[in-house]
Amino acid sequence: MTEAMVENLSEALAQAASGCLKLPAGELDPQVPLSRYGLDSLATVELTTAIERMVCRRLPESLLIEHPDLESLERYLSGAPETDISPMSEFEQMQLDSVLPAEIRPEGDPKAQQAEEPVLLTGATGFLGGYLLRALLTKTRGSVYCLVRPAADGDGRERIRRAMERYAIWDPGFASRIKAIEGDLGAPLLGLDEDQYAALCENVAAVYHSAALVNWVYSYRALRDANVMGTRELIRLACRRRPKAFHFVSTLGVCYSTIGPQEVSEEDDVFPYLRGLHLGYAQSKCVGEALVRQAGERGLPVNVFRPALITGDRASGASNSDDLLSRLIRGTVEMGEAPD
């Protein structure tokens, strides 16, 4: 790489990422993982290809896994020394992350949630989250505050509506009770200003946390901010002012530790078997569960749910067309070829 290319590398990387994410380059923080701006698996391939063309050489498939933000990408491509994180040091990071800070504890006695009280939901634009939102809107009478990522394609409530229409579960009567709040799971105070944060602490009666960065190839480090730090910040919110019931959507994947028991119930603590989990996503959810359980031990009402593969709606057939199984079936149909 020439000296001139190195000088312009930062700007070129930002422009390439901007094109894949459909966001202005100026909105991309070089130190923030691109996944937090919505970089999915398809955009990962697209961006890697764009960078290969830029530097005129082949790059490893794991490029954006090991270098998830623009700053670390620039260091790697310019030949600057990187600090490697060994599996052991990453495991030590998981151990540190699994300890809920001492100051995060309920500030009073929990009260039972009433049907007309508002609640907070994360992940409402996702497949499971959309169905959770419908259930909350039909089984309770209060407003549902939905934490959504900022995006250039319309306001948060409009994106929620479009997602629910895609799964054929939208009802126009829902609109007045959905309160979309743009924020960031991986940021302090969830990326909210102090007034928004204080209002949620004061007003909502429960937290339903289903949002996550779901990726089967990313390392724990790449998923940590959204899946672990985000869970910690939501627990902090649940403990502030009036303590709120905390419902955490984990994954059945935490049960597949190579050193764990053969049979595991949803109530069993699997954190002691963390070393036997080798999937970054399962590791991040296991650490998240540990934080939730500690909050429960300090008096916060908590629930942990571990769904397996979530397939289509039995009534409508609507499903998540972007999940692994759907893409496998679609690719098989389009190619006219199937695995042996």
Secondary structure, 3 states (H helix, E strand, C coil): CCHHHHHHHHHHHHHHHHHHHCCCHHHCCCCCCHHHHCCCHHHHHHHHHHHHHHHCCCCCCCHHHHCCCHHHHHHHHHCCCCCCCCHHHHHHHHHHHCCCCCCCCCCCCCCCCCCCCCEEEECCCCHHHHHHHHHHHHHCCCCEEEEECCCCCCCHHHHHHHHHHHCCCCCHHHHHHEEEEECCCCCHHHHCCHHHHHHHHHHCCEEEECCCCCCCCCCHHHHHHHHHHHHHHHHHHHHCCCCCEEEEECCHHHHCCCCCCCCCCCCCCCHHHHHHCCCHHHHHHHHHHHHHHHHHHCCCCEEEECCCCCCCCCCCCCCCCCCHHHHHHHHHHHHCCCCC
